Amino acid sequence: MIPHSRPTIDQADIDSVTERMRAGQLAQGEVVAEFERKMAGFIGVRCAVATNSGTSALHLALLALGVAQGDEVIVPSYVCTSLLHAARYVGADPVLADIALDDFNMNVDDVRQRITGRTKCVIVPHMFGCPADIAAFRALGLPVIEDCAMSVGAEVRGHKVGTFGDMAVLSFYATKMMTTAQGGMLLGDSTDMIEDARDLCYYDGRGASRAHYNYRMTDVAAALGLSQLARLPAFIERRRAIAGRYRSALSRTPLIAPPDKPGHVYYRFVARLSEGLDDALEAMAASGVCCERPVEPPLHRLLSQTGFPSSDTAFGHALSIPIFPSLSDSEVKRVVDALERNFGRGRQ
Ligand SMILES: *Cc1c(COP(=O)(O)O)cnc(C)c1O
């Protein structure tokens, strides 16, 4: 069975981690500082603070923006629950917005309808690695947190995503664009906000005037991050090559391929079906390919809210097809064959 997703680890990663373990410096030290510098340089922002997850980086971003009890934070419905929990950590009310079906990114017109006097900021994910129209979100006049957890390395007109918002959050979970096993980072150009987040990130020697957290990344994790970052451009190239194969296979089926945007990094390859998903998931599994619903379920369903028609449509019809750098050519061919067999126009 071809898995839906799998980490991409090579000997350089293993060597990088074992070197740190042999050196005996396990917790936070110089390697984290180097990883922060290199990551900030790669994205193209001034400052960065590494964390133990993308969710903790989101929490720190909200704290650094001063979001608190009674404030509202706008997030898409069609996304993982991490955003919902981060808003709750600071006592804010998550306000959900619908998406646009063509690229699964948040619909800026719907966001505008949901702004109130209590809205403090908007969290904009670049869904599945496809850059959102961040300029349109900026034009709302609210602070923007770019959620680049699925889109490290994605670009808009030569600029990396993560450079457009007030702050950006990355995730290095095992199967994200690049990994530190688990980890995250908060980046931005505002030294004040990022240094405030760095202060909040650890408790020792930092006084007791406010709550501090233990959100730091370890040197062992950062060592893995550094060797993964060195290969990120190759990872992205491989993902784009696989996406090209899938796109041409889908052109011989009724399935709708994801948008062919130049800066897309294909964290997920999400196709849309006109029929229901259950049969498609079953048929692909019977052909030895594990596909998934890429979001399960949309947040409005968890919160028993209605009025999110595109998120509902995506939930019912979006099929995530395995795509990751360590997918071999023969595995890609098996996926293509399975797509043609199950959805091809000539199928019986
Ligand atoms: C994975 C993810 C997160 C959370 O990151 P973790 O490292 O798992 O905490 C947040 N937002 C989006 C869009 C994600 O894909």
PDBQT file of the ligand as one rigid body, heavy atoms in Angstrom, charges set to zero:
ROOT
HETATM    1  C1  LIG A 401       0.263  21.379  10.672  1.00  0.00    +0.000 C 
HETATM    2  C2  LIG A 401      -0.426  22.699  10.719  1.00  0.00    +0.000 A 
HETATM    3  C3  LIG A 401      -0.460  23.481  11.884  1.00  0.00    +0.000 A 
HETATM    4  C4  LIG A 401       0.051  22.994  13.204  1.00  0.00    +0.000 C 
HETATM    5  O1  LIG A 401       1.396  22.668  13.236  1.00  0.00    +0.000 OA
HETATM    6  P1  LIG A 401       1.928  21.602  14.338  1.00  0.00    +0.000 P 
HETATM    7  O2  LIG A 401       3.419  21.647  14.164  1.00  0.00    +0.000 OA
HETATM    8  O3  LIG A 401       1.336  20.281  14.021  1.00  0.00    +0.000 OA
HETATM    9  O4  LIG A 401       1.509  22.116  15.676  1.00  0.00    +0.000 OA
HETATM   10  C5  LIG A 401      -1.057  24.726  11.809  1.00  0.00    +0.000 A 
HETATM   11  N1  LIG A 401      -1.605  25.189  10.682  1.00  0.00    +0.000 NA
HETATM   12  C6  LIG A 401      -1.616  24.463   9.543  1.00  0.00    +0.000 A 
HETATM   13  C7  LIG A 401      -2.216  25.052   8.304  1.00  0.00    +0.000 C 
HETATM   14  C8  LIG A 401      -1.043  23.195   9.520  1.00  0.00    +0.000 A 
HETATM   15  O5  LIG A 401      -1.055  22.468   8.397  1.00  0.00    +0.000 OA
ENDROOT
TORSDOF 0
